[in-house]
């Protein structure tokens, strides 16, 4: 009755849930394990494990992830060690410390960030270009 189009009511307890709600792991929280998030997530605590996110991952200035991340977009202000796959834009802020392997379409690294990685960018576009060139050579 009072909710908008983008909200749905949970039958048992009457809570209103919006599809645009984001998740947050607060400073001081330590999670050992895997997280699957259907929306954006902000990490200000610590995660040791795997994070699958169908939205944006933000690692705040006090946040730390040691593990694997797969997401659409990411902003790193804190510490990250591991493998990260970002299908669109990965932004590394000046306060970030990043170590590991990165696969992303677009990358933005601010001056002052510590950035020790192996990085692959635009992999799908490059892969399709190589396949196209190979098929043209075979046809000749």
NUTIZA-523975 format. One record per residue: residue number from 1; residue in three letters; x, y, z of N, C-alpha, C in turn. Coordinates in nm, 4 decimals, padded with zeros to 6 digits. Example, Ala and Ser with C-alpha at 12.3 -4.5 7.8 and 13.67 -1.06 7.14 Angstrom:
% residues 2
+-----+-----+----------+----------+----------+----------+----------+----------+----------+----------+----------+
!   n ! res !      n.x !      n.y !      n.z !     ca.x !     ca.y !     ca.z !      c.x !      c.y !      c.z !
+-----+-----+----------+----------+----------+----------+----------+----------+----------+----------+----------+
!   1 ! ALA !  01.3190 ! -00.5690 !  00.7800 !  01.2300 ! -00.4500 !  00.7800 !  01.3200 ! -00.3300 !  00.7800 !
!   2 ! SER !  01.2850 ! -00.2250 !  00.7080 !  01.3670 ! -00.1060 !  00.7140 !  01.2900 !  00.0030 !  00.7870 !
+-----+-----+----------+----------+----------+----------+----------+----------+----------+----------+----------+
This chain:
% residues 140
+-----+-----+----------+----------+----------+----------+----------+----------+----------+----------+----------+
!   n ! res !      n.x !      n.y !      n.z !     ca.x !     ca.y !     ca.z !      c.x !      c.y !      c.z !
+-----+-----+----------+----------+----------+----------+----------+----------+----------+----------+----------+
!   1 ! UNK !  00.0816 ! -00.1183 !  00.0000 !  00.0000 !  00.0000 !  00.0000 !  00.0865 !  00.1255 !  00.0000 !
!   2 ! UNK !  00.1912 !  00.1303 !  00.0820 !  00.2762 !  00.2485 !  00.0892 !  00.4059 !  00.2327 !  00.0107 !
!   3 ! UNK !  00.4409 !  00.1108 ! -00.0274 !  00.5659 !  00.0853 ! -00.0987 !  00.5560 !  00.1268 ! -00.2437 !
!   4 ! UNK !  00.6715 !  00.1562 ! -00.3015 !  00.6784 !  00.1919 ! -00.4425 !  00.6812 !  00.0684 ! -00.5299 !
!   5 ! UNK !  00.6923 !  00.0897 ! -00.6609 !  00.6967 ! -00.0197 ! -00.7567 !  00.8147 ! -00.1123 ! -00.7346 !
!   6 ! UNK !  00.9258 ! -00.0565 ! -00.6909 !  01.0493 ! -00.1338 ! -00.6772 !  01.0627 ! -00.2016 ! -00.5420 !
!   7 ! UNK !  00.9595 ! -00.2066 ! -00.4649 !  00.9664 ! -00.2701 ! -00.3344 !  00.8680 ! -00.3853 ! -00.3297 !
!   8 ! UNK !  00.9029 ! -00.4886 ! -00.2547 !  00.8093 ! -00.5988 ! -00.2366 !  00.8006 ! -00.6297 ! -00.0885 !
!   9 ! UNK !  00.6850 ! -00.6788 ! -00.0473 !  00.6630 ! -00.7047 !  00.0939 !  00.6867 ! -00.8518 !  00.1229 !
!  10 ! UNK !  00.7606 ! -00.8772 !  00.2284 !  00.7886 ! -01.0123 !  00.2729 !  00.6696 ! -01.0585 !  00.3563 !
!  11 ! UNK !  00.6024 ! -01.1641 !  00.3153 !  00.4761 ! -01.2073 !  00.3724 !  00.4725 ! -01.2278 !  00.5220 !
!  12 ! UNK !  00.5707 ! -01.2937 !  00.5841 !  00.5612 ! -01.3312 !  00.7243 !  00.5720 ! -01.2141 !  00.8209 !
!  13 ! UNK !  00.6702 ! -01.1290 !  00.8035 !  00.6903 ! -01.0253 !  00.9032 !  00.6583 ! -00.8851 !  00.8536 !
!  14 ! UNK !  00.6134 ! -00.8702 !  00.7304 !  00.5708 ! -00.7413 !  00.6792 !  00.6834 ! -00.6453 !  00.6449 !
!  15 ! UNK !  00.8095 ! -00.6912 !  00.6438 !  00.9203 ! -00.6028 !  00.6099 !  00.9169 ! -00.5701 !  00.4614 !
!  16 ! UNK !  00.9531 ! -00.4479 !  00.4297 !  00.9612 ! -00.4066 !  00.2908 !  01.1054 ! -00.4218 !  00.2454 !
!  17 ! UNK !  01.1236 ! -00.4895 !  00.1300 !  01.2581 ! -00.5109 !  00.0772 !  01.2684 ! -00.4441 ! -00.0593 !
!  18 ! UNK !  01.3743 ! -00.3714 ! -00.0804 !  01.4002 ! -00.3071 ! -00.2082 !  01.5056 ! -00.3870 ! -00.2831 !
!  19 ! UNK !  01.4924 ! -00.4013 ! -00.4153 !  01.5940 ! -00.4752 ! -00.4905 !  01.7276 ! -00.4022 ! -00.4973 !
!  20 ! UNK !  01.7316 ! -00.2746 ! -00.4584 !  01.8544 ! -00.1959 ! -00.4648 !  01.9289 ! -00.1913 ! -00.3326 !
!  21 ! UNK !  01.8915 ! -00.2756 ! -00.2373 !  01.9553 ! -00.2773 ! -00.1063 !  02.0971 ! -00.3313 ! -00.1208 !
!  22 ! UNK !  02.1918 ! -00.2708 ! -00.0479 !  02.3284 ! -00.3216 ! -00.0510 !  02.3623 ! -00.3848 !  00.0838 !
!  23 ! UNK !  02.4647 ! -00.4669 !  00.0827 !  02.5100 ! -00.5374 !  00.2022 !  02.6331 ! -00.4672 !  00.2570 !
!  24 ! UNK !  02.6584 ! -00.4859 !  00.3873 !  02.7744 ! -00.4215 !  00.4484 !  02.8354 ! -00.5116 !  00.5541 !
!  25 ! UNK !  02.9677 ! -00.5268 !  00.5472 !  03.0437 ! -00.5965 !  00.6501 !  03.1210 ! -00.4875 !  00.7235 !
!  26 ! UNK !  03.0835 ! -00.4602 !  00.8477 !  03.1370 ! -00.3458 !  00.9198 !  03.2768 ! -00.3711 !  00.9758 !
!  27 ! UNK !  03.3456 ! -00.2614 !  01.0066 !  03.4793 ! -00.2651 !  01.0644 !  03.4782 ! -00.3494 !  01.1912 !
!  28 ! UNK !  03.5743 ! -00.4384 !  01.2044 !  03.5826 ! -00.5261 !  01.3210 !  03.5240 ! -00.6638 !  01.2971 !
!  29 ! UNK !  03.4440 ! -00.6800 !  01.1926 !  03.3853 ! -00.8100 !  01.1596 !  03.4842 ! -00.8892 !  01.0750 !
!  30 ! UNK !  03.5053 ! -01.0157 !  01.1118 !  03.5939 ! -01.1043 !  01.0361 !  03.5115 ! -01.2234 !  00.9897 !
!  31 ! UNK !  03.5131 ! -01.2480 !  00.8593 !  03.4406 ! -01.3615 !  00.8023 !  03.5410 ! -01.4538 !  00.7364 !
!  32 ! UNK !  03.5378 ! -01.5813 !  00.7760 !  03.6151 ! -01.6868 !  00.7114 !  03.5149 ! -01.7740 !  00.6381 !
!  33 ! UNK !  03.5142 ! -01.7669 !  00.5052 !  03.4181 ! -01.8455 !  00.4291 !  03.3832 ! -01.7783 !  00.2984 !
!  34 ! UNK !  03.2720 ! -01.8198 !  00.2408 !  03.2295 ! -01.7698 !  00.1112 !  03.1041 ! -01.6852 !  00.1251 !
!  35 ! UNK !  03.0961 ! -01.5797 !  00.0432 !  02.9795 ! -01.4922 !  00.0415 !  02.9264 ! -01.4869 ! -00.1007 !
!  36 ! UNK !  02.7951 ! -01.4977 ! -00.1145 !  02.7274 ! -01.4787 ! -00.2414 !  02.6287 ! -01.3644 ! -00.2218 !
!  37 ! UNK !  02.6488 ! -01.2548 ! -00.2954 !  02.5658 ! -01.1359 ! -00.2779 !  02.4928 ! -01.1025 ! -00.4079 !
!  38 ! UNK !  02.3595 ! -01.0943 ! -00.4035 !  02.2844 ! -01.0612 ! -00.5246 !  02.2883 ! -00.9121 ! -00.5578 !
!  39 ! UNK !  02.3318 ! -00.8293 ! -00.4629 !  02.3384 ! -00.6842 ! -00.4809 !  02.4768 ! -00.6346 ! -00.4427 !
!  40 ! UNK !  02.4940 ! -00.5021 ! -00.4424 !  02.6208 ! -00.4411 ! -00.4034 !  02.6592 ! -00.4814 ! -00.2617 !
!  41 ! UNK !  02.7906 ! -00.4834 ! -00.2355 !  02.8388 ! -00.5149 ! -00.1010 !  02.9584 ! -00.4258 ! -00.0687 !
!  42 ! UNK !  02.9623 ! -00.3790 !  00.0561 !  03.0738 ! -00.2983 !  00.1049 !  03.1422 ! -00.3747 !  00.2174 !
!  43 ! UNK !  03.2743 ! -00.3868 !  00.2074 !  03.3528 ! -00.4579 !  00.3073 !  03.4392 ! -00.3553 !  00.3821 !
!  44 ! UNK !  03.4078 ! -00.3329 !  00.5087 !  03.4919 ! -00.2494 !  00.5949 !  03.5602 ! -00.3352 !  00.7004 !
!  45 ! UNK !  03.5198 ! -00.4606 !  00.7076 !  03.5825 ! -00.5566 !  00.7971 !  03.6815 ! -00.6396 !  00.7185 !
!  46 ! UNK !  03.6853 ! -00.7705 !  00.7481 !  03.7817 ! -00.8593 !  00.6853 !  03.7129 ! -00.9849 !  00.6336 !
!  47 ! UNK !  03.7445 ! -01.0228 !  00.5102 !  03.6925 ! -01.1453 !  00.4507 !  03.8097 ! -01.2305 !  00.4062 !
!  48 ! UNK !  03.8111 ! -01.3554 !  00.4521 !  03.9078 ! -01.4539 !  00.4057 !  03.8243 ! -01.5620 !  00.3386 !
!  49 ! UNK !  03.8276 ! -01.5650 !  00.2064 !  03.7453 ! -01.6608 !  00.1343 !  03.7080 ! -01.6089 ! -00.0028 !
!  50 ! UNK !  03.5914 ! -01.6520 ! -00.0495 !  03.5472 ! -01.6200 ! -00.1846 !  03.4232 ! -01.5311 ! -00.1784 !
!  51 ! UNK !  03.4185 ! -01.4319 ! -00.2687 !  03.3042 ! -01.3417 ! -00.2782 !  03.2529 ! -01.3405 ! -00.4212 !
!  52 ! UNK !  03.1284 ! -01.3811 ! -00.4390 !  03.0591 ! -01.3753 ! -00.5675 !  02.9530 ! -01.2670 ! -00.5534 !
!  53 ! UNK !  02.9596 ! -01.1640 ! -00.6370 !  02.8678 ! -01.0508 ! -00.6252 !  02.8117 ! -01.0151 ! -00.7619 !
!  54 ! UNK !  02.6801 ! -00.9996 ! -00.7688 !  02.6152 ! -00.9622 ! -00.8946 !  02.5997 ! -00.8111 ! -00.9055 !
!  55 ! UNK !  02.6796 ! -00.7377 ! -00.8329 !  02.6771 ! -00.5921 ! -00.8350 !  02.8171 ! -00.5382 ! -00.8154 !
!  56 ! UNK !  02.8243 ! -00.4299 ! -00.7367 !  02.9519 ! -00.3631 ! -00.7111 !  03.0077 ! -00.4048 ! -00.5761 !
!  57 ! UNK !  03.1387 ! -00.4281 ! -00.5727 !  03.2098 ! -00.4577 ! -00.4481 !  03.2914 ! -00.3340 ! -00.4120 !
!  58 ! UNK !  03.2751 ! -00.2880 ! -00.2876 !  03.3548 ! -00.1768 ! -00.2377 !  03.4326 ! -00.2278 ! -00.1170 !
!  59 ! UNK !  03.5645 ! -00.2177 ! -00.1241 !  03.6489 ! -00.2486 ! -00.0091 !  03.6876 ! -00.1132 !  00.0498 !
!  60 ! UNK !  03.6299 ! -00.0817 !  00.1660 !  03.6535 !  00.0475 !  00.2292 !  03.7967 !  00.0623 !  00.2771 !
!  61 ! UNK !  03.8341 !  00.1829 !  00.3246 !  03.9717 !  00.2092 !  00.3671 !  04.0225 !  00.1145 !  00.4757 !
!  62 ! UNK !  03.9342 !  00.0666 !  00.5633 !  03.9731 ! -00.0273 !  00.6683 !  03.9479 ! -00.1724 !  00.6272 !
!  63 ! UNK !  03.8870 ! -00.1929 !  00.5106 !  03.8493 ! -00.3265 !  00.4656 !  03.9660 ! -00.4070 !  00.4128 !
!  64 ! UNK !  03.9484 ! -00.5403 !  00.4189 !  04.0531 ! -00.6310 !  00.3727 !  03.9886 ! -00.7586 !  00.3185 !
!  65 ! UNK !  04.0301 ! -00.7985 !  00.1990 !  03.9874 ! -00.9270 !  00.1432 !  04.1118 ! -01.0061 !  00.1070 !
!  66 ! UNK !  04.1144 ! -01.1311 !  00.1506 !  04.2196 ! -01.2249 !  00.1151 !  04.1486 ! -01.3446 !  00.0534 !
!  67 ! UNK !  04.1450 ! -01.3494 ! -00.0804 !  04.0734 ! -01.4585 ! -00.1463 !  04.0385 ! -01.4239 ! -00.2891 !
!  68 ! UNK !  03.9274 ! -01.4788 ! -00.3364 !  03.8835 ! -01.4607 ! -00.4739 !  03.7561 ! -01.3781 ! -00.4783 !
!  69 ! UNK !  03.7500 ! -01.2854 ! -00.5755 !  03.6318 ! -01.2011 ! -00.5930 !  03.5898 ! -01.2056 ! -00.7389 !
!  70 ! UNK !  03.4601 ! -01.2178 ! -00.7601 !  03.4015 ! -01.2128 ! -00.8928 !  03.2842 ! -01.1162 ! -00.8848 !
!  71 ! UNK !  03.2874 ! -01.0063 ! -00.9654 !  03.1822 ! -00.9056 ! -00.9558 !  03.1692 ! -00.8273 ! -01.0866 !
!  72 ! UNK !  03.0730 ! -00.7347 ! -01.0891 !  03.0507 ! -00.6508 ! -01.2064 !  03.1455 ! -00.5306 ! -01.2046 !
!  73 ! UNK !  03.1462 ! -00.4546 ! -01.0934 !  03.2326 ! -00.3383 ! -01.0742 !  03.2959 ! -00.3486 ! -00.9363 !
!  74 ! UNK !  03.4110 ! -00.2844 ! -00.9176 !  03.4752 ! -00.2863 ! -00.7859 !  03.5515 ! -00.1572 ! -00.7621 !
!  75 ! UNK !  03.5503 ! -00.1150 ! -00.6356 !  03.6291 ! -00.0020 ! -00.5889 !  03.7102 ! -00.0529 ! -00.4704 !
!  76 ! UNK !  03.8419 ! -00.0379 ! -00.4774 !  03.9278 ! -00.0835 ! -00.3680 !  03.9950 !  00.0378 ! -00.3048 !
!  77 ! UNK !  03.9661 !  00.0589 ! -00.1761 !  04.0309 !  00.1640 ! -00.0983 !  04.1216 !  00.1030 !  00.0081 !
!  78 ! UNK !  04.0943 ! -00.0217 !  00.0461 !  04.1697 ! -00.0907 !  00.1499 !  04.2673 ! -00.1895 !  00.0910 !
!  79 ! UNK !  04.2725 ! -00.3102 !  00.1492 !  04.3695 ! -00.4119 !  00.1095 !  04.3024 ! -00.5295 !  00.0402 !
!  80 ! UNK !  04.3631 ! -00.5749 ! -00.0667 !  04.3144 ! -00.6925 ! -00.1379 !  04.4328 ! -00.7792 ! -00.1768 !
!  81 ! UNK !  04.4220 ! -00.9097 ! -00.1478 !  04.5204 ! -01.0083 ! -00.1905 !  04.4444 ! -01.1273 ! -00.2464 !
!  82 ! UNK !  04.4759 ! -01.1654 ! -00.3690 !  04.4092 ! -01.2810 ! -00.4283 !  04.3833 ! -01.2615 ! -00.5760 !
!  83 ! UNK !  04.2745 ! -01.3232 ! -00.6224 !  04.2337 ! -01.3166 ! -00.7623 !  04.1026 ! -01.2401 ! -00.7700 !
!  84 ! UNK !  04.0961 ! -01.1429 ! -00.8607 !  03.9723 ! -01.0678 ! -00.8771 !  03.9363 ! -01.0627 ! -01.0251 !
!  85 ! UNK !  03.8094 ! -01.0915 ! -01.0530 !  03.7566 ! -01.0844 ! -01.1889 !  03.6433 ! -00.9823 ! -01.1877 !
!  86 ! UNK !  03.6639 ! -00.8715 ! -01.2585 !  03.5654 ! -00.7628 ! -01.2645 !  03.5220 ! -00.7497 ! -01.4093 !
!  87 ! UNK !  03.3940 ! -00.7695 ! -01.4374 !  03.3499 ! -00.7704 ! -01.5757 !  03.3424 ! -00.6316 ! -01.6390 !
!  88 ! UNK !  03.3376 ! -00.5252 ! -01.5571 !  03.3341 ! -00.3902 ! -01.6136 !  03.4518 ! -00.3069 ! -01.5633 !
!  89 ! UNK !  03.4318 ! -00.2215 ! -01.4602 !  03.5345 ! -00.1274 ! -01.4157 !  03.5892 ! -00.1625 ! -01.2777 !
!  90 ! UNK !  03.7225 ! -00.1648 ! -01.2674 !  03.7914 ! -00.1801 ! -01.1398 !  03.8628 ! -00.0488 ! -01.1102 !
!  91 ! UNK !  03.8272 !  00.0154 ! -00.9976 !  03.8890 !  00.1414 ! -00.9571 !  03.9732 !  00.1177 ! -00.8329 !
!  92 ! UNK !  04.1018 !  00.1520 ! -00.8411 !  04.1958 !  00.1367 ! -00.7304 !  04.2259 !  00.2767 ! -00.6769 !
!  93 ! UNK !  04.1844 !  00.3053 ! -00.5537 !  04.2029 !  00.4376 ! -00.4941 !  04.3436 !  00.4526 ! -00.4368 !
!  94 ! UNK !  04.3827 !  00.5759 ! -00.4047 !  04.5187 !  00.6056 ! -00.3581 !  04.5567 !  00.5349 ! -00.2291 !
!  95 ! UNK !  04.4597 !  00.4978 ! -00.1456 !  04.4886 !  00.4313 ! -00.0180 !  04.4969 !  00.2788 ! -00.0308 !
!  96 ! UNK !  04.4742 !  00.2246 ! -00.1505 !  04.4655 !  00.0799 ! -00.1710 !  04.6010 !  00.0106 ! -00.1722 !
!  97 ! UNK !  04.5988 ! -00.1152 ! -00.1266 !  04.7127 ! -00.2062 ! -00.1375 !  04.6590 ! -00.3316 ! -00.2053 !
!  98 ! UNK !  04.7035 ! -00.3566 ! -00.3282 !  04.6487 ! -00.4666 ! -00.4075 !  04.7620 ! -00.5584 ! -00.4521 !
!  99 ! UNK !  04.7459 ! -00.6885 ! -00.4232 !  04.8417 ! -00.7917 ! -00.4627 !  04.7652 ! -00.9088 ! -00.5206 !
! 100 ! UNK !  04.8082 ! -00.9590 ! -00.6355 !  04.7431 ! -01.0780 ! -00.6892 !  04.7264 ! -01.0736 ! -00.8390 !
! 101 ! UNK !  04.6207 ! -01.1380 ! -00.8858 !  04.5882 ! -01.1470 ! -01.0278 !  04.4558 ! -01.0782 ! -01.0544 !
! 102 ! UNK !  04.4531 ! -00.9980 ! -01.1607 !  04.3333 ! -00.9211 ! -01.1954 !  04.2940 ! -00.9503 ! -01.3391 !
! 103 ! UNK !  04.1645 ! -00.9693 ! -01.3598 !  04.1057 ! -00.9736 ! -01.4933 !  03.9922 ! -00.8720 ! -01.4909 !
! 104 ! UNK !  03.9982 ! -00.7737 ! -01.5802 !  03.8960 ! -00.6697 ! -01.5835 !  03.8829 ! -00.6144 ! -01.7246 !
! 105 ! UNK !  03.7721 ! -00.5483 ! -01.7510 !  03.7534 ! -00.4838 ! -01.8798 !  03.8207 ! -00.3471 ! -01.8799 !
! 106 ! UNK !  03.7984 ! -00.2699 ! -01.7703 !  03.8565 ! -00.1358 ! -01.7586 !  03.9213 ! -00.1223 ! -01.6215 !
! 107 ! UNK !  04.0315 ! -00.0453 ! -01.6160 !  04.1063 ! -00.0300 ! -01.4923 !  04.1429 !  00.1162 ! -01.4715 !
! 108 ! UNK !  04.1247 !  00.1632 ! -01.3470 !  04.1645 !  00.2983 ! -01.3097 !  04.2443 !  00.2870 ! -01.1802 !
! 109 ! UNK !  04.3719 !  00.3293 ! -01.1853 !  04.4581 !  00.3225 ! -01.0674 !  04.5008 !  00.4652 ! -01.0308 !
! 110 ! UNK !  04.4653 !  00.5078 ! -00.9096 !  04.5008 !  00.6412 ! -00.8622 !  04.6454 !  00.6441 ! -00.8143 !
! 111 ! UNK !  04.7082 !  00.7593 ! -00.8284 !  04.8443 !  00.7809 ! -00.7820 !  04.8524 !  00.7564 ! -00.6318 !
! 112 ! UNK !  04.9524 !  00.6821 ! -00.5893 !  04.9720 !  00.6531 ! -00.4479 !  04.9316 !  00.5125 ! -00.4086 !
! 113 ! UNK !  04.8534 !  00.4460 ! -00.4916 !  04.8125 !  00.3087 ! -00.4613 !  04.9320 !  00.2147 ! -00.4735 !
! 114 ! UNK !  04.9333 !  00.1113 ! -00.3906 !  05.0328 !  00.0043 ! -00.4027 !  04.9669 ! -00.1040 ! -00.4853 !
! 115 ! UNK !  05.0241 ! -00.1321 ! -00.6019 !  04.9576 ! -00.2142 ! -00.7029 !  05.0580 ! -00.3148 ! -00.7593 !
! 116 ! UNK !  05.0625 ! -00.4351 ! -00.6998 !  05.1550 ! -00.5412 ! -00.7412 !  05.0732 ! -00.6586 ! -00.7940 !
! 117 ! UNK !  05.0451 ! -00.6578 ! -00.9243 !  04.9529 ! -00.7563 ! -00.9796 !  04.9972 ! -00.8055 ! -01.1170 !
! 118 ! UNK !  04.9385 ! -00.9163 ! -01.1566 !  04.9348 ! -00.9588 ! -01.2962 !  04.7967 ! -00.9179 ! -01.3442 !
! 119 ! UNK !  04.7894 ! -00.8475 ! -01.4562 !  04.6619 ! -00.7911 ! -01.4989 !  04.6316 ! -00.8252 ! -01.6438 !
! 120 ! UNK !  04.5086 ! -00.8688 ! -01.6695 !  04.4581 ! -00.8902 ! -01.8050 !  04.3372 ! -00.7999 ! -01.8215 !
! 121 ! UNK !  04.3361 ! -00.7242 ! -01.9294 !  04.2259 ! -00.6312 ! -01.9522 !  04.1579 ! -00.6587 ! -02.0854 !
! 122 ! UNK !  04.0261 ! -00.6420 ! -02.0872 !  03.9508 ! -00.6562 ! -02.2108 !  03.9639 ! -00.7920 ! -02.2732 !
! 123 ! UNK !  03.9761 ! -00.8951 ! -02.1911 !  04.0032 ! -01.0306 ! -02.2388 !  03.9051 ! -01.0835 ! -02.3400 !
! 124 ! UNK !  03.7769 ! -01.0598 ! -02.3219 !  03.6774 ! -01.1121 ! -02.4150 !  03.6907 ! -01.0469 ! -02.5522 !
! 125 ! UNK !  03.7136 ! -00.9163 ! -02.5538 !  03.7295 ! -00.8465 ! -02.6813 !  03.8547 ! -00.8940 ! -02.7528 !
! 126 ! UNK !  03.9640 ! -00.9089 ! -02.6795 !  04.0890 ! -00.9549 ! -02.7371 !  04.0747 ! -01.0981 ! -02.7873 !
! 127 ! UNK !  04.0101 ! -01.1819 ! -02.7095 !  03.9907 ! -01.3214 ! -02.7471 !  03.9109 ! -01.3319 ! -02.8770 !
! 128 ! UNK !  03.8026 ! -01.2546 ! -02.8894 !  03.7209 ! -01.2600 ! -03.0108 !  03.7963 ! -01.2037 ! -03.1305 !
! 129 ! UNK !  03.8814 ! -01.1020 ! -03.1103 !  03.9623 ! -01.0460 ! -03.2178 !  04.0630 ! -01.1484 ! -03.2686 !
! 130 ! UNK !  04.1281 ! -01.2198 ! -03.1772 !  04.2252 ! -01.3234 ! -03.2153 !  04.1551 ! -01.4359 ! -03.2915 !
! 131 ! UNK !  04.0365 ! -01.4770 ! -03.2443 !  03.9618 ! -01.5818 ! -03.3130 !  03.9212 ! -01.5376 ! -03.4534 !
! 132 ! UNK !  03.8819 ! -01.4111 ! -03.4683 !  03.8424 ! -01.3579 ! -03.5984 !  03.9611 ! -01.3575 ! -03.6941 !
! 133 ! UNK !  04.0791 ! -01.3117 ! -03.6457 !  04.1990 ! -01.3098 ! -03.7300 !  04.2407 ! -01.4509 ! -03.7691 !
! 134 ! UNK !  04.2310 ! -01.5452 ! -03.6760 !  04.2677 ! -01.6846 ! -03.7053 !  04.1753 ! -01.7441 ! -03.8106 !
! 135 ! UNK !  04.0456 ! -01.7188 ! -03.7985 !  03.9512 ! -01.7744 ! -03.8951 !  03.9701 ! -01.7107 ! -04.0337 !
! 136 ! UNK !  04.0106 ! -01.5825 ! -04.0403 !  04.0361 ! -01.5177 ! -04.1683 !  04.1599 ! -01.5777 ! -04.2349 !
! 137 ! UNK !  04.2651 ! -01.6092 ! -04.1568 !  04.3862 ! -01.6695 ! -04.2119 !  04.3591 ! -01.8090 ! -04.2643 !
! 138 ! UNK !  04.2747 ! -01.8848 ! -04.1921 !  04.2406 ! -02.0204 ! -04.2359 !  04.1607 ! -02.0170 ! -04.3661 !
! 139 ! UNK !  04.0718 ! -01.9177 ! -04.3785 !  03.9882 ! -01.9055 ! -04.4986 !  04.0698 ! -01.8694 ! -04.6218 !
! 140 ! UNK !  04.1858 ! -01.8028 ! -04.6016 !  04.2695 ! -01.7622 ! -04.7157 !  04.3437 ! -01.8788 ! -04.7636 !
+-----+-----+----------+----------+----------+----------+----------+----------+----------+----------+----------+
